């Protein structure tokens, strides 16, 4: 089997949502709809998809947004059936190339108990920022 990383195109949306659903990372209920994705891409971000070549199936995602000061890595994940096989390195390599190309810092959030993801991020040079707490307002009315 062969696998490769490419940039997101609109027709990937349903497959991307399935990855996010199976990995409990996001979806329209969290504001991650196609319009938002396309807006982040227009503003200098990138959404990489990991493809299983034989089936053209999206098996992983790495969504990077850009606020012109730094990049934010969101929704980095691999379908459960493909986890533990080293595919995260393919996605992370592309994500880091993107950051290096733009010469911007890259930041992410990871659950404190997700030891596998934390190990991957540390391998790529991410450093723990300390005891920061994360807050959000999801619905602005």
C-alpha positions in Angstrom: 0.0 0.0 0.0 1.1 3.5 -0.7 0.2 6.7 1.2 0.7 10.4 0.5 -0.1 13.8 1.8 -1.8 16.5 -0.3 -3.8 19.7 0.3 -7.5 19.6 1.0 -10.0 20.1 -1.8 -13.7 20.7 -1.3 -14.7 17.2 -2.2 -12.7 15.9 0.7 -15.0 17.6 3.2 -17.2 14.6 4.1 -14.2 12.3 4.4 -12.4 14.9 6.6 -15.5 15.1 8.8 -15.4 11.3 9.2 -11.8 11.4 10.4 -12.7 14.1 12.9 -15.7 12.2 14.0 -13.9 8.9 14.5 -11.0 10.7 16.4 -13.4 12.9 18.4 -11.7 16.1 17.1 -14.3 18.3 15.6 -17.1 18.8 13.1 -19.8 21.2 12.3 -21.1 21.0 15.9 -17.8 22.7 16.9 -17.9 25.3 14.1 -15.8 23.3 11.7 -17.8 23.6 8.6 -16.7 23.9 5.0 -17.1 27.7 5.0 -14.8 28.0 8.0 -12.2 25.7 6.5 -12.1 27.6 3.2 -11.9 30.9 5.1 -8.8 29.7 7.0 -7.2 28.5 3.8 -7.8 31.9 2.1 -6.2 33.6 5.2 -2.9 31.7 4.8 -3.7 28.4 6.4 -3.5 24.9 5.1 -5.4 21.6 5.6 -3.4 18.6 4.7 -5.0 15.2 4.1 -3.3 11.9 4.3 -4.5 9.6 1.5 -4.4 5.9 1.1 -3.5 5.8 -2.6 -5.2 2.5 -3.6 -8.7 3.7 -2.4 -8.1 7.5 -2.5 -9.4 7.4 1.0 -8.7 10.2 3.5 -7.2 8.6 6.6 -5.7 11.6 8.4 -5.8 15.3 8.7 -3.6 18.2 9.8 -5.4 21.6 9.8 -3.2 24.7 10.2 -4.6 28.2 10.7 -2.6 31.4 10.4 -3.2 34.6 12.3 -0.2 36.3 10.6 1.7 36.1 13.9 1.9 32.3 14.3 0.3 29.1 13.0 -2.0 26.9 15.0 -2.2 23.2 14.4 -5.7 21.8 14.8 -7.4 18.5 14.2 -4.2 16.5 13.7 -5.3 12.8 13.6 -5.3 9.5 11.9 -8.3 7.1 11.6 -8.1 4.6 14.5 -7.6 1.6 12.2 -4.4 3.3 10.8 -3.0 4.5 14.1 0.3 3.2 15.4 1.8 2.6 11.9 3.9 5.7 11.6 1.5 7.7 9.4 1.5 10.6 11.8 5.1 11.3 10.7 4.0 11.8 7.1 1.4 14.4 8.2 3.7 16.1 10.7 6.6 16.3 8.2 4.3 18.3 5.8 2.9 20.4 8.6 6.4 21.4 9.7 7.6 22.1 6.2 4.6 24.5 5.9 5.7 26.3 9.1 9.3 26.5 8.0 8.3 27.8 4.6 6.3 30.6 6.2 8.9 31.1 9.0 6.2 31.4 11.6 5.9 29.8 15.1 3.5 26.9 15.3 1.4 26.2 18.4 -1.1 23.5 19.3 -3.3 22.2 22.1 -3.2 18.5 23.2 -5.0 16.8 25.9 -2.8 16.2 28.9 -3.5 12.5 29.0 -2.8 11.9 25.2 0.7 10.6 25.8 1.2 9.3 22.2 0.3 12.6 20.7 2.4 14.5 23.2 5.4 12.3 22.4 5.0 12.9 18.6 4.8 16.7 19.1 7.8 16.7 21.4 9.7 14.7 18.8 9.1 17.5 16.3 10.3 20.2 18.7 7.1 21.4 20.4 7.7 22.5 24.0 5.2 22.6 26.9 4.2 26.1 27.7 3.4 25.6 31.4 0.2 25.5 33.3 -1.9 27.3 30.8 -5.6 26.8 30.9 -7.7 27.0 27.7 -11.0 28.9 27.5 -13.4 29.4 24.7 -16.8 31.0 23.8 -18.2 28.8 21.0 -21.4 30.7 20.4 -21.3 34.4 20.0 -24.9 35.7 20.0 
